[in-house]
Amino acid sequence: MTSSSSRLLEAERRRSERLLLNVLPAPFAERLKSGEEPIADAYRP
């Protein structure tokens, strides 16, 4: 991978991280990224 490609990939990773944190609180985002399922502490319909 070229350094240009590496920079673009890293920029997209940072962008994805910001978007994820705009949607979910940080603890839940970390759970999602680590593959934990379910990410909710509780569910009450």
mmCIF file as gemmi writes it, N, C-alpha and C atoms, coordinates in Angstrom:
data_model
loop_
_atom_site.group_PDB
_atom_site.id
_atom_site.type_symbol
_atom_site.label_atom_id
_atom_site.label_alt_id
_atom_site.label_comp_id
_atom_site.label_asym_id
_atom_site.label_entity_id
_atom_site.label_seq_id
_atom_site.pdbx_PDB_ins_code
_atom_site.Cartn_x
_atom_site.Cartn_y
_atom_site.Cartn_z
_atom_site.occupancy
_atom_site.B_iso_or_equiv
_atom_site.pdbx_formal_charge
_atom_site.auth_seq_id
_atom_site.auth_asym_id
_atom_site.pdbx_PDB_model_num
ATOM 1 N N . MET Axp A 1 ? 0.842 -1.166 0 1 0 ? 1 A 1
ATOM 2 C CA . MET Axp A 1 ? 0 0 0 1 0 ? 1 A 1
ATOM 3 C C . MET Axp A 1 ? 0.892 1.235 0 1 0 ? 1 A 1
ATOM 4 N N . THR Axp A 2 ? 0.559 2.19 -0.804 1 0 ? 2 A 1
ATOM 5 C CA . THR Axp A 2 ? 1.361 3.412 -0.881 1 0 ? 2 A 1
ATOM 6 C C . THR Axp A 2 ? 1.052 4.323 0.307 1 0 ? 2 A 1
ATOM 7 N N . SER Axp A 3 ? 1.941 5.265 0.559 1 0 ? 3 A 1
ATOM 8 C CA . SER Axp A 3 ? 1.707 6.173 1.684 1 0 ? 3 A 1
ATOM 9 C C . SER Axp A 3 ? 0.467 7.03 1.441 1 0 ? 3 A 1
ATOM 10 N N . SER Axp A 4 ? 0.186 7.339 0.179 1 0 ? 4 A 1
ATOM 11 C CA . SER Axp A 4 ? -1.017 8.102 -0.151 1 0 ? 4 A 1
ATOM 12 C C . SER Axp A 4 ? -2.262 7.296 0.2 1 0 ? 4 A 1
ATOM 13 N N . SER Axp A 5 ? -2.251 6.022 -0.144 1 0 ? 5 A 1
ATOM 14 C CA . SER Axp A 5 ? -3.378 5.146 0.18 1 0 ? 5 A 1
ATOM 15 C C . SER Axp A 5 ? -3.529 4.991 1.686 1 0 ? 5 A 1
ATOM 16 N N . SER Axp A 6 ? -2.407 4.881 2.382 1 0 ? 6 A 1
ATOM 17 C CA . SER Axp A 6 ? -2.439 4.752 3.839 1 0 ? 6 A 1
ATOM 18 C C . SER Axp A 6 ? -3.038 5.992 4.481 1 0 ? 6 A 1
ATOM 19 N N . ARG Axp A 7 ? -2.672 7.162 3.975 1 0 ? 7 A 1
ATOM 20 C CA . ARG Axp A 7 ? -3.219 8.411 4.521 1 0 ? 7 A 1
ATOM 21 C C . ARG Axp A 7 ? -4.72 8.499 4.279 1 0 ? 7 A 1
ATOM 22 N N . LEU Axp A 8 ? -5.146 8.12 3.078 1 0 ? 8 A 1
ATOM 23 C CA . LEU Axp A 8 ? -6.58 8.152 2.769 1 0 ? 8 A 1
ATOM 24 C C . LEU Axp A 8 ? -7.35 7.171 3.644 1 0 ? 8 A 1
ATOM 25 N N . LEU Axp A 9 ? -6.804 5.99 3.833 1 0 ? 9 A 1
ATOM 26 C CA . LEU Axp A 9 ? -7.451 4.985 4.671 1 0 ? 9 A 1
ATOM 27 C C . LEU Axp A 9 ? -7.57 5.482 6.107 1 0 ? 9 A 1
ATOM 28 N N . GLU Axp A 10 ? -6.514 6.067 6.64 1 0 ? 10 A 1
ATOM 29 C CA . GLU Axp A 10 ? -6.541 6.591 8.004 1 0 ? 10 A 1
ATOM 30 C C . GLU Axp A 10 ? -7.545 7.73 8.131 1 0 ? 10 A 1
ATOM 31 N N . ALA Axp A 11 ? -7.633 8.591 7.14 1 0 ? 11 A 1
ATOM 32 C CA . ALA Axp A 11 ? -8.607 9.689 7.164 1 0 ? 11 A 1
ATOM 33 C C . ALA Axp A 11 ? -10.03 9.135 7.188 1 0 ? 11 A 1
ATOM 34 N N . GLU Axp A 12 ? -10.285 8.105 6.418 1 0 ? 12 A 1
ATOM 35 C CA . GLU Axp A 12 ? -11.617 7.491 6.399 1 0 ? 12 A 1
ATOM 36 C C . GLU Axp A 12 ? -11.929 6.795 7.715 1 0 ? 12 A 1
ATOM 37 N N . ARG Axp A 13 ? -10.933 6.188 8.336 1 0 ? 13 A 1
ATOM 38 C CA . ARG Axp A 13 ? -11.15 5.563 9.655 1 0 ? 13 A 1
ATOM 39 C C . ARG Axp A 13 ? -11.527 6.615 10.689 1 0 ? 13 A 1
ATOM 40 N N . ARG Axp A 14 ? -10.836 7.754 10.671 1 0 ? 14 A 1
ATOM 41 C CA . ARG Axp A 14 ? -11.163 8.832 11.609 1 0 ? 14 A 1
ATOM 42 C C . ARG Axp A 14 ? -12.566 9.37 11.352 1 0 ? 14 A 1
ATOM 43 N N . ARG Axp A 15 ? -12.915 9.505 10.089 1 0 ? 15 A 1
ATOM 44 C CA . ARG Axp A 15 ? -14.253 9.987 9.724 1 0 ? 15 A 1
ATOM 45 C C . ARG Axp A 15 ? -15.318 9.011 10.209 1 0 ? 15 A 1
ATOM 46 N N . SER Axp A 16 ? -15.089 7.729 10.009 1 0 ? 16 A 1
ATOM 47 C CA . SER Axp A 16 ? -16.031 6.702 10.458 1 0 ? 16 A 1
ATOM 48 C C . SER Axp A 16 ? -16.197 6.736 11.966 1 0 ? 16 A 1
ATOM 49 N N . GLU Axp A 17 ? -15.093 6.911 12.677 1 0 ? 17 A 1
ATOM 50 C CA . GLU Axp A 17 ? -15.132 6.986 14.138 1 0 ? 17 A 1
ATOM 51 C C . GLU Axp A 17 ? -15.968 8.178 14.598 1 0 ? 17 A 1
ATOM 52 N N . ARG Axp A 18 ? -15.765 9.345 13.977 1 0 ? 18 A 1
ATOM 53 C CA . ARG Axp A 18 ? -16.554 10.533 14.343 1 0 ? 18 A 1
ATOM 54 C C . ARG Axp A 18 ? -18.034 10.309 14.082 1 0 ? 18 A 1
ATOM 55 N N . LEU Axp A 19 ? -18.358 9.71 12.929 1 0 ? 19 A 1
ATOM 56 C CA . LEU Axp A 19 ? -19.761 9.446 12.606 1 0 ? 19 A 1
ATOM 57 C C . LEU Axp A 19 ? -20.383 8.495 13.618 1 0 ? 19 A 1
ATOM 58 N N . LEU Axp A 20 ? -19.658 7.443 13.979 1 0 ? 20 A 1
ATOM 59 C CA . LEU Axp A 20 ? -20.167 6.48 14.948 1 0 ? 20 A 1
ATOM 60 C C . LEU Axp A 20 ? -20.428 7.156 16.291 1 0 ? 20 A 1
ATOM 61 N N . LEU Axp A 21 ? -19.508 8.026 16.721 1 0 ? 21 A 1
ATOM 62 C CA . LEU Axp A 21 ? -19.683 8.708 17.999 1 0 ? 21 A 1
ATOM 63 C C . LEU Axp A 21 ? -20.771 9.776 17.952 1 0 ? 21 A 1
ATOM 64 N N . ASN Axp A 22 ? -21.172 10.202 16.773 1 0 ? 22 A 1
ATOM 65 C CA . ASN Axp A 22 ? -22.315 11.115 16.652 1 0 ? 22 A 1
ATOM 66 C C . ASN Axp A 22 ? -23.632 10.382 16.845 1 0 ? 22 A 1
ATOM 67 N N . VAL Axp A 23 ? -23.626 9.076 16.623 1 0 ? 23 A 1
ATOM 68 C CA . VAL Axp A 23 ? -24.848 8.283 16.699 1 0 ? 23 A 1
ATOM 69 C C . VAL Axp A 23 ? -24.97 7.563 18.041 1 0 ? 23 A 1
ATOM 70 N N . LEU Axp A 24 ? -23.859 7.086 18.567 1 0 ? 24 A 1
ATOM 71 C CA . LEU Axp A 24 ? -23.867 6.287 19.79 1 0 ? 24 A 1
ATOM 72 C C . LEU Axp A 24 ? -22.974 6.9 20.86 1 0 ? 24 A 1
ATOM 73 N N . PRO Axp A 25 ? -23.332 6.71 22.131 1 0 ? 25 A 1
ATOM 74 C CA . PRO Axp A 25 ? -22.409 7.097 23.198 1 0 ? 25 A 1
ATOM 75 C C . PRO Axp A 25 ? -21.129 6.26 23.099 1 0 ? 25 A 1
ATOM 76 N N . ALA Axp A 26 ? -20.012 6.814 23.534 1 0 ? 26 A 1
ATOM 77 C CA . ALA Axp A 26 ? -18.711 6.155 23.404 1 0 ? 26 A 1
ATOM 78 C C . ALA Axp A 26 ? -18.683 4.719 23.945 1 0 ? 26 A 1
ATOM 79 N N . PRO Axp A 27 ? -19.245 4.437 25.13 1 0 ? 27 A 1
ATOM 80 C CA . PRO Axp A 27 ? -19.183 3.054 25.626 1 0 ? 27 A 1
ATOM 81 C C . PRO Axp A 27 ? -19.883 2.056 24.687 1 0 ? 27 A 1
ATOM 82 N N . PHE Axp A 28 ? -21 2.476 24.105 1 0 ? 28 A 1
ATOM 83 C CA . PHE Axp A 28 ? -21.707 1.597 23.193 1 0 ? 28 A 1
ATOM 84 C C . PHE Axp A 28 ? -20.962 1.454 21.872 1 0 ? 28 A 1
ATOM 85 N N . ALA Axp A 29 ? -20.347 2.522 21.411 1 0 ? 29 A 1
ATOM 86 C CA . ALA Axp A 29 ? -19.553 2.461 20.183 1 0 ? 29 A 1
ATOM 87 C C . ALA Axp A 29 ? -18.392 1.48 20.361 1 0 ? 29 A 1
ATOM 88 N N . GLU Axp A 30 ? -17.738 1.523 21.527 1 0 ? 30 A 1
ATOM 89 C CA . GLU Axp A 30 ? -16.629 0.6 21.791 1 0 ? 30 A 1
ATOM 90 C C . GLU Axp A 30 ? -17.112 -0.846 21.809 1 0 ? 30 A 1
ATOM 91 N N . ARG Axp A 31 ? -18.276 -1.075 22.41 1 0 ? 31 A 1
ATOM 92 C CA . ARG Axp A 31 ? -18.839 -2.433 22.425 1 0 ? 31 A 1
ATOM 93 C C . ARG Axp A 31 ? -19.106 -2.919 21.006 1 0 ? 31 A 1
ATOM 94 N N . LEU Axp A 32 ? -19.684 -2.054 20.2 1 0 ? 32 A 1
ATOM 95 C CA . LEU Axp A 32 ? -19.986 -2.407 18.813 1 0 ? 32 A 1
ATOM 96 C C . LEU Axp A 32 ? -18.712 -2.73 18.047 1 0 ? 32 A 1
ATOM 97 N N . LYS Axp A 33 ? -17.684 -1.898 18.209 1 0 ? 33 A 1
ATOM 98 C CA . LYS Axp A 33 ? -16.422 -2.111 17.491 1 0 ? 33 A 1
ATOM 99 C C . LYS Axp A 33 ? -15.718 -3.394 17.941 1 0 ? 33 A 1
ATOM 100 N N . SER Axp A 34 ? -15.885 -3.757 19.203 1 0 ? 34 A 1
ATOM 101 C CA . SER Axp A 34 ? -15.224 -4.965 19.702 1 0 ? 34 A 1
ATOM 102 C C . SER Axp A 34 ? -15.985 -6.231 19.344 1 0 ? 34 A 1
ATOM 103 N N . GLY Axp A 35 ? -17.178 -6.072 18.768 1 0 ? 35 A 1
ATOM 104 C CA . GLY Axp A 35 ? -17.948 -7.235 18.34 1 0 ? 35 A 1
ATOM 105 C C . GLY Axp A 35 ? -18.899 -7.769 19.39 1 0 ? 35 A 1
ATOM 106 N N . GLU Axp A 36 ? -19.021 -7.063 20.506 1 0 ? 36 A 1
ATOM 107 C CA . GLU Axp A 36 ? -19.919 -7.51 21.572 1 0 ? 36 A 1
ATOM 108 C C . GLU Axp A 36 ? -21.366 -7.443 21.096 1 0 ? 36 A 1
ATOM 109 N N . GLU Axp A 37 ? -22.125 -8.473 21.418 1 0 ? 37 A 1
ATOM 110 C CA . GLU Axp A 37 ? -23.557 -8.491 21.086 1 0 ? 37 A 1
ATOM 111 C C . GLU Axp A 37 ? -24.316 -9.012 22.275 1 0 ? 37 A 1
ATOM 112 N N . PRO Axp A 38 ? -25.411 -8.498 22.658 1 0 ? 38 A 1
ATOM 113 C CA . PRO Axp A 38 ? -25.972 -7.201 22.228 1 0 ? 38 A 1
ATOM 114 C C . PRO Axp A 38 ? -25.204 -6.068 22.876 1 0 ? 38 A 1
ATOM 115 N N . ILE Axp A 39 ? -25.324 -4.881 22.301 1 0 ? 39 A 1
ATOM 116 C CA . ILE Axp A 39 ? -24.591 -3.748 22.853 1 0 ? 39 A 1
ATOM 117 C C . ILE Axp A 39 ? -25.421 -2.983 23.884 1 0 ? 39 A 1
ATOM 118 N N . ALA Axp A 40 ? -26.714 -3.26 23.963 1 0 ? 40 A 1
ATOM 119 C CA . ALA Axp A 40 ? -27.582 -2.589 24.933 1 0 ? 40 A 1
ATOM 120 C C . ALA Axp A 40 ? -27.423 -3.233 26.307 1 0 ? 40 A 1
ATOM 121 N N . ASP Axp A 41 ? -27.534 -2.43 27.356 1 0 ? 41 A 1
ATOM 122 C CA . ASP Axp A 41 ? -27.504 -2.958 28.715 1 0 ? 41 A 1
ATOM 123 C C . ASP Axp A 41 ? -28.824 -3.624 29.063 1 0 ? 41 A 1
ATOM 124 N N . ALA Axp A 42 ? -29.926 -3.063 28.559 1 0 ? 42 A 1
ATOM 125 C CA . ALA Axp A 42 ? -31.264 -3.592 28.831 1 0 ? 42 A 1
ATOM 126 C C . ALA Axp A 42 ? -32.193 -3.169 27.706 1 0 ? 42 A 1
ATOM 127 N N . TYR Axp A 43 ? -33.297 -3.876 27.626 1 0 ? 43 A 1
ATOM 128 C CA . TYR Axp A 43 ? -34.319 -3.544 26.619 1 0 ? 43 A 1
ATOM 129 C C . TYR Axp A 43 ? -35.683 -3.638 27.277 1 0 ? 43 A 1
ATOM 130 N N . ARG Axp A 44 ? -36.431 -2.571 27.2 1 0 ? 44 A 1
ATOM 131 C CA . ARG Axp A 44 ? -37.795 -2.555 27.75 1 0 ? 44 A 1
ATOM 132 C C . ARG Axp A 44 ? -38.745 -2.057 26.673 1 0 ? 44 A 1
ATOM 133 N N . PRO Axp A 45 ? -39.57 -2.948 26.153 1 0 ? 45 A 1
ATOM 134 C CA . PRO Axp A 45 ? -40.517 -2.523 25.11 1 0 ? 45 A 1
ATOM 135 C C . PRO Axp A 45 ? -41.604 -1.622 25.644 1 0 ? 45 A 1
